[in-house]
Amino acid sequence: QVQLVESGGGLVQAGGSLRLSCAASGGIFRVNAMGWYRQAPGKQRELVAAVSSDGSTNYVDSVKGRFIVSRGNVQNTVYLQMNNLKPEDTAVYYCAADRFGFGFDNWGQGTQVTVSS
């Protein structure tokens, strides 16, 4: 198993920015892909952004142009820079890892992001 630890959540006003960080440890030398999911109250968990081992990225439509996902120089770290935040971005954000290329199979504990209007 890979252990994922997130940090960087908090409360911000609409239009503000936050940066989430995640570090993975244990279980594997280098994970295939890393990403961020989120879950708002009463809604299903959705994949927000992901970055593969070759650096390619993908985003859910609602965050394109506002969020940037990137992998860090330290192995198995991932960041989510969130700009121009909106109240509808309020959710618990979970770091995720795809260890072997078969899909995301490890998640962190989650970090709360709250955007006030």
C-alpha positions in Angstrom: 0.0 0.0 0.0 1.0 3.6 -0.7 0.4 6.2 2.1 -0.7 9.6 0.8 -0.7 12.7 3.0 -2.4 15.9 1.8 -1.9 19.4 3.1 -2.9 22.9 2.1 -6.7 23.0 2.4 -8.5 25.8 4.2 -11.0 28.6 3.9 -10.7 31.2 1.2 -12.9 33.9 -0.4 -14.3 33.5 -3.9 -11.6 34.6 -6.4 -8.8 33.5 -4.1 -6.2 30.8 -4.4 -5.0 27.7 -2.6 -2.3 25.2 -3.2 -2.7 21.6 -2.2 0.2 19.3 -1.7 0.5 15.5 -1.5 3.3 13.2 -0.7 3.3 9.5 -1.3 5.4 7.0 0.6 5.8 3.3 1.0 4.9 0.4 -1.3 6.5 1.5 -4.6 9.5 3.2 -6.1 7.5 5.5 -8.4 3.8 5.6 -9.0 2.4 5.7 -12.5 0.1 8.7 -12.1 -1.2 11.0 -9.4 -4.2 13.2 -9.1 -6.8 14.9 -7.1 -10.4 13.9 -6.5 -13.0 15.9 -4.6 -16.3 15.2 -3.0 -18.9 17.8 -2.1 -21.7 17.1 0.4 -24.4 15.0 -1.3 -22.4 14.5 -4.4 -20.3 11.7 -5.9 -16.5 11.8 -5.7 -15.1 13.2 -9.0 -11.7 13.3 -10.5 -10.6 16.9 -10.7 -7.1 16.7 -12.2 -4.5 14.1 -12.9 -0.9 14.0 -14.1 0.8 10.9 -15.5 4.4 9.8 -15.3 5.2 11.5 -18.7 3.8 14.8 -17.5 0.5 14.7 -19.4 -2.4 16.2 -17.6 -6.2 16.1 -17.7 -8.9 18.2 -15.9 -12.6 18.1 -15.3 -14.2 20.8 -17.5 -15.3 22.9 -14.5 -11.7 23.6 -13.4 -10.0 24.0 -16.8 -8.1 27.3 -16.9 -8.2 27.8 -13.2 -6.5 24.7 -11.7 -3.0 23.4 -12.4 -1.8 19.9 -11.4 1.9 19.2 -11.3 4.3 16.6 -10.0 7.1 17.8 -7.7 10.8 17.4 -8.1 10.7 15.1 -5.1 9.5 11.7 -6.3 5.9 10.8 -5.7 4.7 14.3 -4.9 1.8 16.1 -6.5 0.4 19.6 -6.3 -2.8 21.3 -7.2 -2.7 25.0 -7.7 -6.3 26.3 -7.5 -6.9 29.9 -8.7 -10.0 31.9 -9.1 -11.8 29.7 -6.6 -15.6 29.5 -6.7 -18.1 28.5 -3.9 -18.9 25.4 -6.0 -15.3 24.3 -5.5 -16.0 23.7 -1.9 -15.4 20.0 -1.1 -13.1 17.6 0.5 -10.1 17.1 -1.8 -8.4 13.7 -1.9 -4.9 12.9 -3.3 -4.9 9.7 -5.4 -2.2 7.4 -6.8 -2.3 5.0 -9.7 0.5 2.7 -8.8 0.7 0.4 -11.9 -1.2 2.1 -14.7 -4.5 0.3 -14.0 -6.4 3.1 -12.4 -6.3 5.1 -9.1 -6.2 2.6 -6.3 -4.9 4.6 -3.3 -6.4 7.7 -1.7 -5.3 10.0 1.1 -7.5 11.1 4.0 -8.6 14.3 2.4 -8.3 18.0 3.1 -11.2 20.4 3.3 -11.4 23.3 0.9 -14.1 25.9 1.6 -14.8 28.8 -0.6 -17.0 31.6 0.7 -19.0 33.9 -1.5 
